[in-house]
Amino acid sequence: MSESKLPKILSVTTAAQSRLFTIEQVSLRFSNGVEREYERMKSSGRGAVMVIPFLDEKTLLLIKEYACGTHRYELGFPKGLIDPGETPEQAANRELKEEIGYGAKKFTALKPLAMAPTYFGSTMHVFIAQDLYKERLEGDEPEELEVIKWPANQVDELLAHEDFTDGRCVAGLLMTDRLLALSS
């Protein structure tokens, strides 16, 4: 693959601001002289984590959580932002404790994922969590999350489930299946 020359950033300004998001307008000049305006969500720089937890070698744990973007409940894996001063692994363990009431003694890092890289410069660190132990921390969810036990060998059934649609969760499950050969 040939190496592309990055466009030159001419300016970055705030186009819109909400309580949660800042939208930046980025003026660019490409190596061929073409200039364009792009918009992107400003990253906090902290990143996020998602965890695929195994209660035991045969059982995955999922959560059922309200998703405002789709205005419905979605099945997925525990996830959240990395707090200042935390490593991604520490954040993963905290999110597990907050969302499913378990910590983990063993974490396996999978490929970090870009979340909509055309519009957003944040990275999600994906982990497999094993050797769980009970421990609950208070989280920031507005309601208790339902924890769902799922047979680890039923990857295809989970992928086909109408409430399992988050692309990050699908990618995490497929990476986990490829590494651990769950569905064989």
C-alpha positions as CSV (number, residue, x, y, z in Angstrom):
1,M,0.0,0.0,0.0
2,S,1.4,3.4,-0.9
3,E,2.0,6.0,1.8
4,S,-0.4,8.9,1.5
5,K,0.6,12.4,2.5
6,L,-1.7,13.8,5.1
7,P,-3.6,17.0,4.3
8,K,-2.4,20.2,5.9
9,I,-4.8,21.5,8.6
10,L,-5.4,25.2,7.9
11,S,-7.7,25.9,10.8
12,V,-9.8,24.3,13.5
13,T,-12.8,26.1,14.9
14,T,-15.8,25.2,17.1
15,A,-18.9,24.8,14.9
16,A,-21.3,23.7,17.7
17,Q,-21.2,22.8,21.4
18,S,-23.6,20.8,23.6
19,R,-23.3,19.5,27.1
20,L,-21.7,16.3,25.8
21,F,-20.2,17.1,22.4
22,T,-18.1,19.7,20.7
23,I,-18.3,19.7,16.9
24,E,-15.2,21.1,15.2
25,Q,-14.9,22.5,11.7
26,V,-11.6,21.6,10.2
27,S,-10.2,23.4,7.1
28,L,-7.8,21.2,5.1
29,R,-5.5,21.5,2.1
30,F,-4.8,18.2,0.3
31,S,-1.4,17.5,-1.4
32,N,-3.1,18.1,-4.8
33,G,-4.1,21.6,-3.7
34,V,-7.8,20.9,-3.1
35,E,-9.2,22.6,0.0
36,R,-12.2,21.2,1.9
37,E,-14.1,21.8,5.1
38,Y,-14.8,18.8,7.3
39,E,-16.7,18.5,10.6
40,R,-15.7,16.1,13.4
41,M,-16.6,15.5,17.0
42,K,-13.8,16.7,19.3
43,S,-12.3,13.8,21.2
44,S,-11.8,14.0,24.9
45,G,-8.5,12.2,24.4
46,R,-9.2,9.6,27.1
47,G,-10.6,6.8,24.9
48,A,-13.0,4.1,26.0
49,V,-13.1,0.4,26.8
50,M,-15.4,-2.5,26.0
51,V,-15.2,-5.8,27.8
52,I,-16.3,-9.3,26.6
53,P,-16.7,-11.1,30.0
54,F,-16.7,-14.8,30.5
55,L,-18.5,-16.1,33.6
56,D,-16.9,-19.4,32.9
57,E,-15.5,-21.0,29.7
58,K,-19.0,-21.7,28.4
59,T,-20.8,-18.5,29.4
60,L,-20.6,-15.0,28.1
61,L,-22.2,-12.1,30.1
62,L,-24.0,-9.4,28.2
63,I,-26.0,-6.4,29.4
64,K,-29.3,-5.1,28.2
65,E,-29.2,-1.3,28.2
66,Y,-31.2,1.6,26.9
67,A,-29.7,3.1,23.8
68,C,-30.9,6.7,23.2
69,G,-29.7,6.8,19.6
70,T,-32.0,3.9,18.6
71,H,-34.6,4.6,21.4
72,R,-34.7,0.9,22.4
73,Y,-33.0,-1.6,24.6
74,E,-29.9,-3.2,23.1
75,L,-27.8,-6.3,24.0
76,G,-24.2,-5.6,24.3
77,F,-21.0,-5.8,26.4
78,P,-20.0,-3.5,29.3
79,K,-18.3,-0.4,28.0
80,G,-17.4,3.1,29.1
81,L,-14.9,6.0,29.1
82,I,-11.5,5.7,30.6
83,D,-11.3,8.0,33.6
84,P,-8.4,10.4,34.1
85,G,-5.4,8.5,35.5
86,E,-6.8,5.1,34.6
87,T,-5.1,2.6,32.3
88,P,-7.4,0.9,29.8
89,E,-7.3,-2.3,31.8
90,Q,-8.2,-0.5,35.1
91,A,-11.1,1.1,33.3
92,A,-12.2,-2.2,31.9
93,N,-12.2,-3.7,35.4
94,R,-14.1,-0.7,36.8
95,E,-16.8,-0.9,34.1
96,L,-17.3,-4.6,34.8
97,K,-17.8,-4.0,38.5
98,E,-20.2,-1.1,37.7
99,E,-22.2,-2.8,35.0
100,I,-22.3,-6.5,35.8
101,G,-21.2,-6.8,39.4
102,Y,-18.0,-8.7,38.7
103,G,-14.3,-7.9,38.5
104,A,-11.8,-10.0,36.5
105,K,-8.4,-11.4,37.4
106,K,-7.4,-12.0,33.7
107,F,-7.7,-9.6,30.8
108,T,-6.7,-10.2,27.2
109,A,-6.4,-7.1,25.0
110,L,-7.8,-7.4,21.5
111,K,-7.4,-4.9,18.7
112,P,-8.3,-1.3,19.6
113,L,-11.2,0.0,17.5
114,A,-11.7,3.4,16.0
115,M,-15.2,4.5,16.5
116,A,-16.4,6.2,13.3
117,P,-12.9,7.5,12.3
118,T,-14.3,9.8,9.6
119,Y,-16.0,11.9,12.2
120,F,-14.6,11.0,15.6
121,G,-11.0,10.5,16.8
122,S,-11.5,8.3,19.8
123,T,-10.2,4.7,20.3
124,M,-12.1,1.9,22.1
125,H,-9.8,-0.7,23.8
126,V,-11.4,-4.1,23.6
127,F,-10.7,-6.8,26.2
128,I,-11.7,-10.3,27.0
129,A,-12.2,-10.7,30.8
130,Q,-11.9,-14.1,32.5
131,D,-11.6,-15.5,36.0
132,L,-14.3,-13.3,37.3
133,Y,-15.1,-12.6,41.0
134,K,-18.1,-10.9,42.5
135,E,-17.6,-7.2,43.3
136,R,-20.0,-4.3,42.6
137,L,-19.3,-0.6,42.3
138,E,-21.9,2.0,41.8
139,G,-22.1,3.2,38.2
140,D,-23.6,6.1,36.5
141,E,-26.5,4.3,34.7
142,P,-30.0,5.7,35.4
143,E,-31.4,2.2,35.9
144,E,-30.1,-1.2,36.9
145,L,-28.7,-3.0,33.9
146,E,-30.1,-6.5,33.1
147,V,-27.2,-9.0,33.0
148,I,-27.8,-11.8,30.4
149,K,-26.0,-15.1,30.4
150,W,-25.3,-16.3,26.9
151,P,-23.8,-19.7,25.8
152,A,-20.4,-18.9,24.4
153,N,-20.8,-21.5,21.6
154,Q,-23.9,-19.7,20.3
155,V,-22.0,-16.9,18.5
156,D,-24.1,-17.1,15.3
157,E,-27.4,-16.9,17.3
158,L,-26.1,-13.8,19.1
159,L,-25.0,-12.2,15.8
160,A,-28.6,-12.9,14.5
161,H,-30.3,-11.5,17.6
162,E,-32.4,-8.5,16.7
163,D,-31.2,-6.5,19.7
164,F,-27.5,-7.2,19.2
165,T,-26.7,-4.4,16.6
166,D,-23.9,-2.3,18.0
167,G,-21.0,-2.6,15.5
168,R,-18.4,-2.4,18.3
169,C,-20.0,-5.4,20.1
170,V,-20.2,-7.3,16.9
171,A,-16.5,-6.7,16.1
172,G,-15.5,-7.6,19.7
173,L,-17.5,-10.8,19.5
174,L,-16.0,-11.8,16.2
175,M,-12.4,-11.1,17.4
176,T,-13.1,-13.1,20.5
177,D,-14.6,-16.0,18.5
178,R,-11.6,-15.9,16.2
179,L,-9.1,-16.0,19.1
180,L,-10.9,-18.6,21.2
181,A,-12.8,-20.6,18.6
182,L,-16.1,-20.3,20.5
183,S,-18.4,-21.4,17.8
184,S,-16.5,-24.6,16.8
